Structures are given as structure tokens and as C-alpha cells.
Amino acid sequence: MVARKKHYRPPGKKKEGNAARYVTRSQAIKQLQVTLGFFRRLSILKGIFPREPKKKFKGNNHTYYHVKDVAFLQHEPLLDKFRDIRAYQKKIKKAEAKKNADLATLLRTREPTYKLDRLVRERYPKFVDALRDLDDCLTMVHLFAALPAVERAKIDVELIHNCRRLSHEWQAYVSRTYKLRKVFISVKGIYYQAEIEGQKITWLTPHAMQQVLPDDVNFSVMLTFLEFYETLLGFVNFRLYHSINVKYPPILDPQLEALASDLYALSRYIVSNSRTSTLEPEAASSSTSQQLEAQEKEMQADESELRLAQLQHQLPSNEPGALMHLMENAECEHEDDQDTKECRRLFKNMKFFLGREVPRESMLFVIPAFGGVVSWDGEAAPYKESDQSITHQIVDRPTQGHKYLSREYVQPQWIYDCINARIILPTEAYMVGRIPPPHLSPFVDNDAEGYIPDYAETIKRLQAAAKNEVLPMPGVGKEDLDDPQNLLVEGYISRAEANEAVKTKKKMATLEKQYHEELQRELQGAVMKKSKQGSEEDAKASEESVPDPKQIAEDIDTMSKLGMSRKKRGLLEAIEKRKERNTARISKLKERKKKLKSSEN
Amino acid sequence: MGASKKESVEVDKKKKNSKKNQPPKKEKHDTEESVLAQKLEDTATDYKELSADDDSEDYKSVGESEAGDGESSGDEGIHNTGSSEGLAIDGHSEDSEPDQGAEESDSSEDEVAPRNTVGDVPLEWYRDEKHIGYDIAGKKIKKKERQDKLDSFLANIDDSKNWRKIYDDYNDEEVELTKEETKLVRRMLKGKAPHADFDPYVPYVDWFKWEDAKHPLSNAPEPKSRFIPSKWEAKKVLGLVRAIRKGYIKFDKPKEEPRFYMLWGDDASSSEKTGHLSYIPAPKPNLPGHEESYNPSLEYIPTQEEINSYQLMDEEDRPKFIPKRFTSLRSIPAYENAVKDSFERCLDLYLCPRIRKKRINIDPESLKPKLPSRKDLRPYPATCYLEYRGHTDAVMSISTEASGQWIASGSSDGTVRLWEVETCRCIKVWEFGEIVQYVAWNPLPELPILAVTVGQDVFLLNSGLGNEEIQRKVKELLQVETPTAPVDSGNKVSGWSWLQDDEHEGIRLRHFKAVYSVEWHRKGDYFSTVMPAGDSKAILIHQLSKKFTQRHPFKLHGLPVSAVFHPTRSIFFVSTKKNVRVYDLLKQKLIKKLETGLREVSSISIHPAGDNVIVGSRDGKLCWFDMDLSSKPYKVLKCHPKDITNVAFHRSYPLFASCSDDCTAYVFHGTVYSDLNQNPLIVPLEILRGHAISNGRGVLDCKFHPRQPWLFTAGADSLIKLYCH
């Protein structure tokens, strides 16, 4: 028997409905007369994505594109350009196969290129649109900035340098204009959130470690994305720099760039003196290549700072004190929202010094973004460790040998927690050698979540206290008295002593907790007894007369569901399921917490 | 090779020239001096030839010089024209060769400018003139004053150096040879090489490659290609010219355009519509929660047991991220999935279909349909008021009497009981000893007859209610006349027989298969029985007054479940497991087929107005059919998790109920409007509980009170309950 077609359509009749409006991917490829790789590349660059037809006429395991989308691709000039390029590559190949090296080199010199700026404009007609979609772009560029160059995956050095440059430019802008809002150190990397033109832009930078390149990743797809992202970020940076009257791209001598730390000192010097002279490349030219190599590492960390200095430097330079002028200007700018002002003031009048082991790149980005001044343990640092005006030294090591009395020694997490809380937190919990308090995500709305971690509550109290301009809670104040941190500051005190102090404090705290718990238990017990009696009575009553109200409510619920359409019922069930899952999660957390507490006691 | 051949061609031409020149030369110079000069010249050229480049022609001339005869002047001419190096060495010799001056003037006389510029003309032309020619500035060179022959002779005799003096006719002067020159001359006179350092006996190097050639030279005619310009080269040049013209080869570097510029100028101006499909931005990746922190609160970290339990989970359910805790920032390792995560995001971006979904915070309450409040729909049965205890096993079926004063119940303990509704008193008990499947009261109040199905039999029992007249009438009816016996025997093939049952004081209607249910016609005379295993005779219609039985004349498609009469008209509903068929009994034809779409229909009930039907099924679904509307259910209510055992309409109130094996009975409000355009209103009112499960069965039957909004339910726990409003 001949298999009958599922939907018979008389010959000559046009398709209708979804079948006319959508095509599968293989159909689209056939229509465009391209290979799958081409199609993929084109759709990535054009931002064409599959759409979901209401009825999947070819089955579930097909990807459907809208015919208009396909037509959009078909009219893309880039398609022809790609074809040209491919034909050209064939020419080169042919020349090479015929051992016509001259022709091959001649052809290589004039390879056709293409530009993506039109596509950027087409996809993001407004600047805000581009900002809205910038998350993935930034994450990817920052990731590639941390990747090693691999020939096998066609990740060349130039690409990585470009990514690094773009990311530093972006960071310099964010830092310079105090747009950074939230920072979160996760296991995956460091999340930053900035707010630009009302758009919240979140991106992830990997930790500064050697990244592993997995084998099961199709790099050509990623590189196509990156190609577009690079262009996009370039234009976005241009626009942003333009908005603060700074020339883009920042003109940096490549040698100077390599010698970033030297340049940092130089530009700082220039800025602090008169800001009239221009950059002097000869300063760098004297350096040898060995130095270059040595300082290559330095460069990564310092570049953002360098850019910052550069930004300051490139201000209208005919006027002495341009930087100051700008600062005044900025202060005059009332368009700055409250948030920005707050952020700018957070680390004002604070001087930081980074230890060698601290992730410098992140710190150099973050601290200036909140109005702080920062230096590091390195050759070209703006000020040395011995500077007396340093207020905080950021240290991430088990013990700190020599200590200055005039400054506080804190772990890097303190900076991030301060930023997220928007207040200067007490430092005693972040002292050297201690396990810092939990680092909480600033992206979670604790109240909506239904579960508030302990530390979030303490931070909340501190925030409230800071707002009211009153000293922290009495309990906290008391703690401050026997705070080992204070003792440390006051005089030399051995580590053992400090530990002892900590232990006694802990003991006290646990005792206090026990007492509180007992109290609570007593209270609860009383209530429980009462409620038990009550419930028994209730039970009796219910047995006698009315079924318990729970049952009634349930009945009403089920009955109301009876009349619903299937779709709505499904929706409702999904909502209920989600709620249930949430509550289960929270209850689990609470249970764990209880267990932990009991094990502590 | 081509070039050298050309040279040789030129050389040949010059050879001819020099041959032309030479004969007059010899005639002219008869004097000693001229002979000497000639000799000098010859040897000089010989020498030069030897010192010239080692071409293939060299060995020939070397051989000649060895032979030592100076006559072969033709060859010498060649070599003179070839190059001037030899002349440069003996600086003066050029002066002594006036005949060749013209020829050589262009090439070899750069260092010493010739004084006379007349060229190669016979000097006798100037014999009578006062000058011998012109210098380079064009001025006449005067002849020297002629000495007397005698004087000169005397002077020559006196002069010891006279022998080395030579008169240069051309320039009209005497040249004195130096010692070196004389040495050269002497060596040449001896037939030796002029230069002392020259070794004529160097070992011979055979530069010629003797590849199949007998002779070093070929006398093949010169190929044409040597005479005409190369086509290939011309082509190449042409190609280059063309490439330049077309701009393939560019000499000026392309101007560097700035890579980035102000792409978004004014946002206000760029609000043009693309005319394309709307862009759906990809959802942003989820923001990290507390648990992703490098140092989360301790309660976020799962215990080891929990982590182990993840391994047992299905891969899809397994949490993708397990929180970890690092006590300091420096101890965080690199995240191994960084690239992979990014790649997966890329895949999501270009491969995932996107839909614009409105994610409003939906209040779950808003999803529930707006229904009239239950209070307005009262009265309806809500609470259990009475229980009828007495059966010892599951109550299979109950039936209410038309007046509403009595109910009858059949149980699997083999008894049928008659209860008074208000007092819960059991009035009467019939014992059958077999499971009572079904009981049904005659709908007429004046005929209190009870139909009971037990196994293969249907009993028509006299309930013993009512006054004497009624009793008499009933007893009359329940008398089976003997004449029907032969009819019975005749019908034995079809397998039913009307028998008098004395034990129960009624009629025993014997069937050939187990009877499942019995339903009365509204007028109380006819009743139908269903034998699911009875094939074509599964449904029988009996007439009580005539004790007559007939087969349902239509073919059944599937197993019959129940057969019901229409409450007002002569329409008959037969439900099989899948469908409900509606027949007109008067016209004897199928009116309608209701497609339930259910897996297994268990019960059916007709709305008292007759246009709506509810069907209960074993998959817990209740279908409401509007007969006027469609053959598909108007509404399907999935209310019970287990089988629906029975459904029932109230005769007067807009109520209907369903009972199920999950021990519940649902009461619904179901208003049917007389306006055909308005759909029936169905509102669930109450869930009635109270029965207990026994042997996996719950509530087995439910019936409404004929007058009051009360519901009787029969449970497998041997109880009958009355729910009142």
C-alpha cells in the first residue's frame, strides 16, 4: 500500500499557514544555496535565530526559521561577499597548487575583506539597544582576553590582544565614570554589574588563571560570535568615550603599552605636574626586549589603570589642571544620579595598597570605580608600601609579617562586600588569617527569595545604622571593645594572642546563642503545649461536626480546578510546582542551618 | 646563449668592415715606421685578445698567436672592437694606429683625447693644407714646420734615442717609446706573448659540454627566435601593464580609514522602522545566587551524603552546580567549564527558537474561572445526615422509590433491603444467596415493584407497600400466566423465560447470561436489561403487562454498558464502552451517536429535560453532552482519580452527581437554559466524603432523592449514606 501523505495538497495550490510562513533549516540552506557553515556564520552575524511556529509541520526535531528571516539573509550583501571571498581563496589555493608562489603572494596581499559596522547598526538601531544586548558580548570578550593563543583552534595572538584591549577600554570607562554597581566573586569568575544609560549590564570575567580549552567546543562558532562582538564593543566604546570627550581609540604607543608600568608612572607624573606635555615615546624606546617580556605580565594588570591615566591625560590639555577642571565639572554635573554619587564617595579619602598575591587587575578596576586610590607592590606603583598615608592594605596570605600600625590589613573580600553593601564594613571579620564571613550575591533579592542568610541580616543592620548616622547596634559596639582588630592596631600583639581573643569571643557568642535558644525553646514549648491542647479539642470538635477546614479548602481548590481549561490548569500547576520547589529548597537550607548549629553546640 | 650569439653576429659584421679598411692601410704605410707600427698594433691586439674574457672563441686566437704570423689581420680587427682593456694597458699604442682611430675613438679613447678629430680619412687630403685636422674644440691643428731631410737625418744620427722614435703621421708628431714598450715590442718580435707574466701553456679547460655533439660549434642556421623580439616577454609586460591599468597592482598604499566611528549619531534620528520581523532579544543569562559564591554561607553547601545522592539521580535532574567553599580568595582554582559555558551560551543564542512570552506575575487565583458562588446555588447535598447500616457486604446498588419515602438496596451479601428514608429502618429483606447486581424501582408511584438483577435472573418483586388496592394490582401484574410457558419454551433458543417465583412472591425472568443492569421506562410498563456478554441479544426490552420480551433490534458496536430510556420521549440510549447511541423507538432508527472519547464508559444518566446527557467513565472523567449542540462532549470534567461508578441527575433540582471508587462523590450544579444559545452552566459544588475503601472499591452507587436535594450513596463498606443540604 502506498503511504498516504499526511496532509494532501492538490497540485498547484499554494501553501498556507505555518507551512507557508516557516521553513526548516535545511530548506533555508537549500534556498540560500549556501553550506551549513556559511549559513551558521551568516545567521550569527545577522542575529537571525529560529522561531517557534505554532504548529510544527515537519515535526518536533526540526529547527524552523521564518521565511522573512531567510529572505533577510538572502538580501544580505555579506552573502555575496562571502562567496567572493571563497572564490578568492580558491584562486589562492589554485595558485599554490600550481606552485605559482608569486601569484599566490600577490593574491594574498589583496584579499577581499568585509566590515560588520553596517550589521551592528542594523541590529541595534539605537545605542540603548546595543547596551541592552551587551552582556554576552562583554563576557565573551573578557573570556577571550584570558585565553591562551592556540593555533589549533585558530585563536591567534592578535585576537587575544584585541580582546584584552577592548576589555580594558571598557573597564577604564566604567571605572572612570563610576558606573560600576555590583561585584560578585563566584566560583566561575567575577561578576560585575554596571549601570549605563539606565541599562544594567552584567558580565563575567574569568579568574586570572590558565584556562583550559576543551576539545568538545566548536571554536569556529565562538570565533564568529567574537568577530561580531569585537566590532560591537569597539563602536560602543567609541560612543562612550565620545560621550566623556575623550578621543577613541586612545592613542598609545605600542612600546609604551608594553611598558605599561613605566608609562603609568610617567603619565601620573605628567598629570600631577602640569598636564601640558605629550607622551614621550623615547622613554620606552630605551628598554630592551627582555624587559618587555618581564613586564608583559605587569601590563595586563596595569593597563586599565594606565587607560585611566590616559583618559585623564587626554582631556583638553591646553589648560593647566585639566584633570582638576574635569573633576569640578563632574561635580557640577547634576545629571549624575544618586547612585553614581554614592558610588563615587564610597572609598573617598582612602588609600589602598595591594599585596602581591591579590588579584590586581580586578582591584585596580574596582577601587578607583568607587573613588579610592590604589597602589600595588611592584616596580611602577604610584606609591610604596611604606607610604604613611595608606589607610588599608589588602592582603591575602595566611599571616602578615611586618605590620604598619597606621593602616588596617584586610582580605580582598572586604572590598567587594563593602561595594555591595555600599557602606564601609567593620574590618575585624576580614582580618589576615581569618576565614572571612560568607560572600553573598548582590543579585539576589533576599526577601523575594524567602530566605535571608545571617550575614545579609547583619549587613542590613549595619546599613540601617549607617543611614541613621548612629553608631552600630549596641551589641556590635560592645564587640568592638574586645575586638582583636583594634588591639592589633594599638600595639604589637602576637598572633596567638589574637587567636585567643577570637576564641574567647566565639565562646561568648556561642554561650549567648545557647541562652537565646533556650529562651526561645521555652517560649515555643509553652506555646506548643497550649496548641496541643487546643488542637486536640479541635480534632474532637471536627470529628463531631464539621470536617477540618483544611479539607474544605482543598476541596474548594480541586473543585475550582475542575472548571478550568486544560491550558490554564497546566499553568496553575506549574506555578504551584514552582512554589513548592522553592519552599522545599528553603526548608532544606533551614534544615541544614539547624543541623550546623546543633553540631556547633 | 642568445645574447652571446648576437654579439658574435655583430662581431662578424665588424670583421667585414675592418677587412674593407685594411687594404688601403697597407698601401699607405710603406715606411719602416708604419711597418713597425703595424707590427706593434698586431701584437698589441694579440695580447689583448689573450687577456680578454675566456670565451669559446679564445682558443682559436691563442692558437694563431702561437703560430706567430702577424698576417691574419682579419681576426685582430674583431678583437679590437670587442673591448678596450688591452689598449688601456699599453697606453701609447693607440696613438700609433691612426687608421683605426676613427673606429675606436668612441670607445677606447676616453683617457687621452685625440688631438686630431678628422676621423678616418685619407691623410693625403690634407697634404697641401697648412693644418693636419681639427682639435676637439674645432680649431685647426697646424702642421709642424718641416725639417730639412738632411737636418733631420743628421739630428737622427746624433740622437742616440732615435731608434725608438716613431713619427705619428696622423697627429703629426714624434712619439718616443718607453722602455717597457720596447720590451713589449721585442717580445712580440720574438713571437712571444707581449706580457711577461702571461703563461701561454696553461692547462686547457674544456668548457664546452660535449653532449652528443661532435663539434663544439654547430653550423645550424641561427633560429629565427634570436632575431625577433620575444612574444612571451611581450605578453608578460602586457599583463603587467593591464594589471596596473585595472588597479590590481597598486603602488600607493590604501588610505587607512578609522576602524571605529560614531555609529549611533542621534538616537532620535535613528528611529526608522526596519520593516522586518520584530527582534526578540535573547533572555539574559541567570544571575548567580548565593550558592555560586566562592565563599557561600555554610548552609548552602550540601553534605557529602547529599552529593553522593546526586550520583543516583537522573542526569537531567542532577544539579549542574554544586556549591563549594574556599576559605580565601587565593585558593580559588580556575573554573574548568568557563569556555564550555560560553560556548553553550553561544549555541543557545543562535540555535534556540525564540518566542516572545509575556511573563506577567500571574495570580494563580485569576486563572480560576469565575463561577457563581456556591451559596447562591443552594440547596445541594453537603453533609452526611444518615447512615443505613444492615448490609454485611458492599452495597452494589440503590434505588429510590418514586414518592421518596423508601429506598431499596442490593448488596453483594446476597440481600435486597428496603429502607425507610427518614427513620433508617430496614423494613424488608429479601435473601437471594447470590450477589445482587442492581435494583430499580418502578417509576410509577402506584406500582411499587422492585426490579432486582441477581446473576442471570431479573426478579420483579412486590415491595408490599401501598394500600390494598395497589397491592392487588401489583399481585395481579406479577402473576405469570401458564400459557406463556410454550412461548417461553419457544424462546428458549433466544434464552429468556418468564417464571413465577413463589419464594419471593414475584416474577423471575431468566436470562441466558449474567444480567448487569435493569432500567424502567417512564411509564413503568417496559423495562430494559443489559447482558454485556449477550452479543446480539445483549439488550432486551421487556413488557411487564404482557410478559413479553423483545430483542433490541440494532447491531451494537462494542460491549454494551447500560441502556436507558428517555425521560419524556420514546428514545432509547444505549452506551457501549466507547460511544453512546441514541435510537428512536417509534421510528426504529438510530438518531445520534455521541462520541465520548473516553476509554471505558461506566454509566450514563439523562437530564430530566432529555436534551443533556452525562456519561461517567472508568478513567475518572465525566462528560456532559448537549444533544442539540454536537456529538462531542460539551464539557469534560476530570474530577476523580479513580473509576466513576455511577452518575445521576436530580429529577427536579439542577443537580447532578458522580461517585467513584476513590470514596468520594461530587455534586455539581448543572443548569440547562431553555434559551438554546446559552450553554449549560456547570459548577462543582461539593465533594462528599465519608465512605471507606474496602477491597479497593469506594462508592458504588449514588442516587438523588426524587423530591429533596438529597443524595444517597452506597459504599463498598456496606454503608448507605444520605447527604442532605
Interface residues (C-beta under 8 A of the other chain):
Chain A: R40 S43 I44 G47 F49 P50 R51 E52 T63 Y64 H66 K68 D69 F72 L106 R110 D117 V120 R121 E122 R123 Y124 P125 K126 F127 V128 A130 R132 D133 D135 D136 T139 M140 L143 L147 F184 I185 S186 V187 K188 G189 Y191 T202 P206 H207 M209 Q210 Q211 V212 L213 P214 D216 V217 N218 V221 M222 F225 G234 F235 N237 F238 R239 H242 Y248 P249 E357 V358 P359 D396 R397 Q411 P412 Q413 I435 P436 P438 H439 L440 S441 F443 V444 E449 P453 D454 Y455 P547 Q551 D555 T558 M559 S560 K561 L562 G563 M564 K568 R569 L571 L572 I575 E576 L589 K590 R592 K593 L596
Chain B: Y248 I249 R259 F260 Y261 M262 L263 W264 D267 S270 S271 E272 T274 H276 L277 Y279 I280 P281 A282 K284 P285 L287 P288 G289 H290 E292 S293 Y294 N295 P296 S297 L298 E299 Y300 T303 P323 K324 F326 T327 S328 L329 R330 I332 P333 A334 Y335 E336 N337 A338 V339 K340 D341 S342 F343 R345 C346 L347 L349 Y350 L351 C352 P353 R354 I355 I362 P364 L367 K368 P369 L371 L637 K638 C639 Y666 I682 V683 P684 L685 E686 I687 R689
